[in-house]
């Protein structure tokens, strides 16, 4: 049975930390492919300002993974009307890949609040969770939380080296006129500059 990773997020913008997570999870979990899913309207980020459009975030994701042959970008959440819930996305991919093992990639911060997610038990009925630490010193908390959620489905803990840059930090640096180029693939940097993104 093939194992497919699903990695959703705002990707506003996508950066090297996201790519590090993708590559680490692919190797550790032996993923056949990874599907990158830029969020539509995230229920947690409905009131954010200064973000790129769905089409722009999709374009940046495409540029970021163009040299990763196992990585694909799907705009199903951007095309979806209204608030985008992960459970709807997971059910959508369960229909696309009925015979595959689906694994949803999440950062440790999202994992520790997973019970707040809409219909989280249904998510775990359709896909496993692969947790990648974003802190480096939260292993104990992740293990404890894993034991709680194992009753609902499969939980994998990936032991990738923590990569602490965030999209929020990159936007702040850009807004202040700083050099943010070391945090993103070169083509994504050029896209941000040419489209005058994150200046306000």
Protein Blocks (a to p, Z undefined) as FASTA:
>chain_A
ZZddddddfklacdfklmmmmmmmmmmnopabdcddddfbdfklmmbghiacfklmmmmm
mmmmmmmmkbccdfklmmpgcjddfklmmmmmmmmmmmbccdddddfklmmmmmmpghkl
lmmmmoccddddfklpammmmmmmmmmmmmnmccdddfbdcdfbdfklmmmmmmnopafk
lmpcfklmmmmmmnopakZZ
